Amino acid sequence: MKEIDYVKCGDYYIPALTVPDKRYNIGKYGMLRRTFLQKHHNAIYSVMMMNGTLLQHIEDVNKLCCEELDRLIPAMAKNEGITEALKSSNQMEWVRRMNGIRNCAEEFVYQNYVYGGFEN
């Protein structure tokens, strides 16, 4: 764990916190994870914020969610028999079924990665 330096201002010591140099790709799922931690697990959020691991954590969650969606959606479409032939013959049916698959895959990602990981 990283040590925190303090600066004396008058009679008080204030933590000398700095902004990290690295840029993070937080994305949709990272922002949802950050909000979830902030509202429902404030102690964990505060500790991660103070020791500088929050931004890396939410970037990792976002990357993991995107990779999982990229893996799940084609696998589920193949399992459901949704093909390019269906896309060319009945576009609206293809869109309806693909939207259903995307929603199902996103629900899985939300439950297991964005809002999960805190089971007793």
DRENDO-1510 file (C-alpha; in Angstrom, 1 decimal, always signed):
<recs>
REC; n; res; u; v; w
REC; 1; MET; +0.0; +0.0; +0.0 .
REC; 2; LYS; +1.2; +3.5; -0.9 .
REC; 3; GLU; +2.1; +5.9; +1.9 .
REC; 4; ILE; +0.2; +9.2; +2.0 .
REC; 5; ASP; +2.2; +12.4; +2.6 .
REC; 6; TYR; +0.7; +15.3; +4.5 .
REC; 7; VAL; +1.3; +19.0; +4.2 .
REC; 8; LYS; +0.8; +21.3; +7.2 .
REC; 9; CYS; -1.5; +24.2; +6.5 .
REC; 10; GLY; -1.8; +26.4; +9.5 .
REC; 11; ASP; -2.8; +24.1; +12.4 .
REC; 12; TYR; -4.0; +21.3; +10.1 .
REC; 13; TYR; -2.4; +18.5; +8.1 .
REC; 14; ILE; -3.9; +18.0; +4.7 .
REC; 15; PRO; -3.2; +14.9; +2.5 .
REC; 16; ALA; -0.9; +15.8; -0.4 .
REC; 17; LEU; -2.9; +14.0; -3.1 .
REC; 18; THR; -2.0; +14.3; -6.8 .
REC; 19; VAL; -3.6; +13.6; -10.0 .
REC; 20; PRO; -2.2; +10.5; -11.9 .
REC; 21; ASP; -0.2; +11.1; -15.0 .
REC; 22; LYS; -1.7; +8.2; -16.9 .
REC; 23; ARG; -4.9; +8.6; -18.9 .
REC; 24; TYR; -7.5; +6.0; -18.2 .
REC; 25; ASN; -10.2; +4.7; -20.6 .
REC; 26; ILE; -13.1; +4.4; -18.2 .
REC; 27; GLY; -16.1; +3.9; -20.6 .
REC; 28; LYS; -19.7; +3.1; -19.9 .
REC; 29; TYR; -19.2; +0.1; -17.6 .
REC; 30; GLY; -16.4; +1.8; -15.7 .
REC; 31; MET; -18.6; +4.8; -14.9 .
REC; 32; LEU; -21.4; +2.5; -13.8 .
REC; 33; ARG; -18.9; +0.6; -11.5 .
REC; 34; ARG; -17.6; +3.8; -10.1 .
REC; 35; THR; -21.1; +5.0; -9.3 .
REC; 36; PHE; -22.0; +1.7; -7.8 .
REC; 37; LEU; -19.0; +1.7; -5.5 .
REC; 38; GLN; -19.5; +5.3; -4.5 .
REC; 39; LYS; -23.2; +4.8; -3.6 .
REC; 40; HIS; -23.2; +1.2; -2.1 .
REC; 41; HIS; -19.6; +0.5; -1.0 .
REC; 42; ASN; -18.4; +3.9; +0.0 .
REC; 43; ALA; -15.6; +2.6; +2.3 .
REC; 44; ILE; -14.1; +0.5; -0.5 .
REC; 45; TYR; -14.5; +3.5; -2.9 .
REC; 46; SER; -12.7; +5.8; -0.5 .
REC; 47; VAL; -9.9; +3.4; +0.2 .
REC; 48; MET; -9.3; +2.8; -3.5 .
REC; 49; MET; -9.4; +6.5; -4.2 .
REC; 50; MET; -6.9; +7.3; -1.5 .
REC; 51; ASN; -4.4; +4.6; -2.4 .
REC; 52; GLY; -4.7; +5.4; -6.1 .
REC; 53; THR; -6.2; +2.1; -7.4 .
REC; 54; LEU; -9.7; +3.3; -8.2 .
REC; 55; LEU; -9.1; +4.5; -11.8 .
REC; 56; GLN; -7.1; +1.4; -12.7 .
REC; 57; HIS; -9.9; -0.8; -11.2 .
REC; 58; ILE; -12.7; +0.9; -13.2 .
REC; 59; GLU; -10.7; +0.8; -16.4 .
REC; 60; ASP; -10.1; -3.0; -15.8 .
REC; 61; VAL; -13.8; -3.5; -15.2 .
REC; 62; ASN; -14.7; -1.6; -18.4 .
REC; 63; LYS; -12.2; -3.6; -20.5 .
REC; 64; LEU; -13.4; -6.9; -19.0 .
REC; 65; CYS; -17.1; -6.1; -19.7 .
REC; 66; CYS; -16.3; -5.1; -23.3 .
REC; 67; GLU; -14.3; -8.3; -23.9 .
REC; 68; GLU; -17.1; -10.4; -22.4 .
REC; 69; LEU; -19.7; -8.8; -24.6 .
REC; 70; ASP; -17.5; -9.3; -27.6 .
REC; 71; ARG; -17.3; -13.0; -26.7 .
REC; 72; LEU; -20.9; -13.5; -25.6 .
REC; 73; ILE; -22.9; -11.8; -28.3 .
REC; 74; PRO; -21.6; -13.9; -31.3 .
REC; 75; ALA; -21.7; -17.1; -29.3 .
REC; 76; MET; -25.3; -16.5; -28.3 .
REC; 77; ALA; -26.3; -15.5; -31.8 .
REC; 78; LYS; -24.7; -18.7; -33.2 .
REC; 79; ASN; -26.5; -20.7; -30.5 .
REC; 80; GLU; -29.8; -19.1; -31.4 .
REC; 81; GLY; -29.3; -19.7; -35.1 .
REC; 82; ILE; -29.1; -16.1; -36.1 .
REC; 83; THR; -27.2; -16.0; -39.4 .
REC; 84; GLU; -26.4; -13.5; -42.2 .
REC; 85; ALA; -29.0; -15.3; -44.3 .
REC; 86; LEU; -31.7; -14.2; -41.8 .
REC; 87; LYS; -30.2; -10.7; -41.9 .
REC; 88; SER; -30.6; -10.5; -45.7 .
REC; 89; SER; -34.0; -12.1; -45.8 .
REC; 90; ASN; -35.7; -10.5; -42.8 .
REC; 91; GLN; -33.8; -7.5; -41.4 .
REC; 92; MET; -36.3; -6.5; -38.8 .
REC; 93; GLU; -36.4; -10.0; -37.3 .
REC; 94; TRP; -32.6; -10.1; -37.3 .
REC; 95; VAL; -32.5; -6.7; -35.5 .
REC; 96; ARG; -35.1; -7.7; -33.0 .
REC; 97; ARG; -33.4; -11.0; -32.1 .
REC; 98; MET; -29.9; -9.4; -32.0 .
REC; 99; ASN; -31.2; -6.6; -29.7 .
REC; 100; GLY; -32.6; -9.3; -27.4 .
REC; 101; ILE; -29.3; -11.1; -27.3 .
REC; 102; ARG; -27.4; -7.9; -26.6 .
REC; 103; ASN; -29.7; -7.0; -23.8 .
REC; 104; CYS; -29.3; -10.5; -22.3 .
REC; 105; ALA; -25.5; -10.3; -22.6 .
REC; 106; GLU; -25.4; -6.9; -21.0 .
REC; 107; GLU; -27.6; -8.0; -18.1 .
REC; 108; PHE; -25.1; -10.8; -17.5 .
REC; 109; VAL; -22.2; -8.4; -17.6 .
REC; 110; TYR; -24.0; -5.9; -15.2 .
REC; 111; GLN; -24.8; -8.7; -12.7 .
REC; 112; ASN; -21.4; -10.3; -12.7 .
REC; 113; TYR; -18.9; -7.5; -13.3 .
REC; 114; VAL; -20.4; -4.1; -12.8 .
REC; 115; TYR; -22.6; -4.7; -9.7 .
REC; 116; GLY; -21.1; -8.1; -8.6 .
REC; 117; GLY; -18.2; -9.2; -6.6 .
REC; 118; PHE; -19.6; -8.4; -3.2 .
REC; 119; GLU; -21.5; -11.6; -2.3 .
REC; 120; ASN; -21.2; -12.8; +1.2 .
</recs>
